[in-house]
Amino acid sequence: MTSNGTRAATLIAVLASGLAACGGAGSGSPTAPTASQLPRPTGNGQDTYQVADVVFSGVVYELTPIGRVPIEGVRVQSDYFHVFPIGDAVTDSQGFFSFKPIWVCPCSWAPWVVAGVTLIMVEKDGYESPAAQPDTVFRHPMYPAAVRDPRLRDVTIAGDTRFDVELVRRE
């Protein structure tokens, strides 16, 4: 064999061993979520819901004339109904929060809510939601006059999710 033939044979051998280590040349499909990341039913009776083993994070801020300013010490909670033992954080000095896992619908107690939606509560003394904050889909459709809680936000969870939140100073 010539030196070019030897180099080509060596290159083919290296590539073949590399492909074998990756599961072969035919395994070009994307990696699926692990079983622990997929929502799993939990709870019992009336309080069943799904738990997604994903990271929920974001920044809580206020808009000022100079732009977004992070707010420290804001509580971000995914346990508004006090039935879920998961999902609670307080923002750091950069307004950042993060937790996992997070509960999501389908929920036996809110069958009208689309799968993958969760409800978070965002609160800090001296701050409130902007006036245009939409109402939550979790309010029962039979009770449209029920008290509205502007601290609540609906979020669709689709894997690791980033959700930034604006608050305004209460005057």
C-alpha atoms as one frame of an Amber mdcrd trajectory, in Angstrom:
protein
   0.000   0.000   0.000   1.126   3.526  -0.665   1.331   6.137   2.080  -1.899
   7.762   0.758  -3.624   4.373   0.910  -2.379   3.849   4.478  -3.681   7.276
   5.555  -7.065   6.609   3.965  -7.322   3.181   5.642  -6.377   4.720   9.011
  -8.953   7.518   8.583 -11.692   5.008   7.720 -10.785   2.866  10.752 -10.898
   5.921  13.059 -14.254   7.088  11.661 -15.742   3.604  11.898 -14.711   3.216
  15.537 -16.094   6.679  16.309 -19.430   5.842  14.719 -19.561   2.539  16.565
 -19.079   4.394  19.868 -22.037   6.643  18.975 -24.329   3.727  18.218 -23.520
   3.283  14.550 -23.834   5.344  11.420 -27.613   5.018  11.307 -28.406   6.619
  14.698 -28.872  10.228  13.658 -32.171  10.748  15.511 -32.407  13.472  18.165
 -32.199  12.548  21.810 -35.619  12.130  23.415 -36.355  13.469  26.906 -35.464
  11.071  29.668 -38.295   9.375  31.528 -37.633  11.588  34.558 -38.306  14.740
  32.477 -41.725  13.642  31.264 -44.739  14.672  33.330 -45.922  11.959  35.673
 -49.266  11.782  37.474 -49.195  12.386  41.189 -51.587  13.173  44.005 -54.684
  11.236  44.790 -58.432  11.542  44.398 -59.484  15.094  43.667 -55.963  16.536
  43.657 -54.289  14.699  40.777 -51.927  16.650  38.527 -48.727  16.089  36.550
 -45.155  16.782  37.641 -42.584  17.794  35.024 -38.945  17.297  36.038 -37.806
  20.428  34.205 -36.200  23.703  35.255 -38.500  26.721  35.577 -36.570  29.974
  35.792 -36.652  33.648  34.976 -36.066  37.194  36.158 -38.480  39.437  38.026
 -37.995  43.098  37.133 -39.568  46.534  37.045 -39.461  48.863  34.057 -37.820
  52.215  34.761 -36.746  55.111  32.510 -33.340  53.400  32.212 -34.819  49.986
  31.342 -35.400  46.749  33.234 -34.215  46.741  36.847 -34.123  43.375  38.689
 -36.097  43.030  41.917 -34.530  41.073  44.787 -36.579  39.140  47.338 -39.628
  38.334  45.197 -41.352  35.070  46.027 -42.172  32.924  43.000 -44.373  30.004
  43.967 -45.973  27.145  42.076 -48.024  26.059  45.085 -50.778  28.662  45.222
 -53.392  26.076  46.171 -51.155  24.608  48.904 -51.569  21.047  47.646 -48.267
  20.695  45.764 -45.077  20.066  47.743 -42.953  21.593  44.959 -42.004  24.846
  43.270 -40.929  27.755  45.448 -38.084  30.272  45.077 -37.036  33.788  46.099
 -35.243  36.022  43.610 -31.589  36.880  44.169 -29.924  40.300  43.765 -30.190
  39.949  39.974 -33.936  39.203  40.172 -33.245  35.589  39.136 -35.241  32.578
  40.338 -35.080  28.895  39.440 -36.626  25.671  40.657 -37.537  22.174  39.558
 -39.724  20.184  39.270 -42.968  22.021  38.519 -46.561  20.821  38.468 -48.576
  21.076  35.251 -52.036  20.175  34.029 -53.862  17.995  33.163 -55.323  18.365
  36.634 -58.375  16.530  37.905 -59.545  19.675  39.701 -59.218  21.937  36.598
 -60.229  19.824  33.580 -60.880  22.928  31.441 -57.175  23.917  31.557 -54.990
  22.840  28.623 -52.298  20.221  29.290 -48.866  21.689  30.034 -50.176  24.863
  31.707 -49.206  25.696  35.279 -50.034  28.534  37.643 -47.452  30.570  39.501
 -47.830  33.264  42.110 -45.399  36.209  42.128 -45.387  38.524  45.140 -43.376
  41.056  47.097 -44.580  43.729  49.501 -44.634  47.124  47.822 -45.064  45.674
  44.305 -48.010  44.564  42.194 -48.746  43.242  38.733 -49.123  45.696  35.847
 -52.707  46.862  35.283 -53.011  44.936  32.009 -52.143  41.567  33.589 -54.587
  38.982  32.136 -56.726  36.856  34.408 -55.750  33.224  35.046 -57.385  30.357
  33.153 -57.577  28.473  36.450 -60.566  30.479  37.671 -63.559  28.204  37.384
 -65.685  29.084  34.341 -68.830  28.660  36.460 -67.703  31.475  38.799 -66.558
  34.358  36.572 -67.241  36.887  39.316 -64.841  35.163  41.726 -62.167  37.343
  43.261 -59.325  37.949  40.806 -55.802  37.551  42.191 -53.385  39.674  40.122
 -50.374  37.864  41.641 -51.225  34.792  39.532 -49.676  34.042  36.146 -50.376
  31.192  33.742 -47.306  29.617  32.138 -47.090  26.913  29.486 -44.317  24.460
  30.322 -42.586  22.816  27.350 -39.320  21.418  28.677 -36.979  23.723  30.582
 -38.851  27.034  30.583 -37.726  30.635  31.083 -40.439  33.116  32.130 -39.572
  36.721  32.995 -42.062  38.668  35.128 -42.710  42.394  35.327 -43.903  44.012
  38.552 -44.644  47.680  39.274 -44.127  49.621  42.493 -47.302  50.185  44.440
 -47.880  53.883  44.998
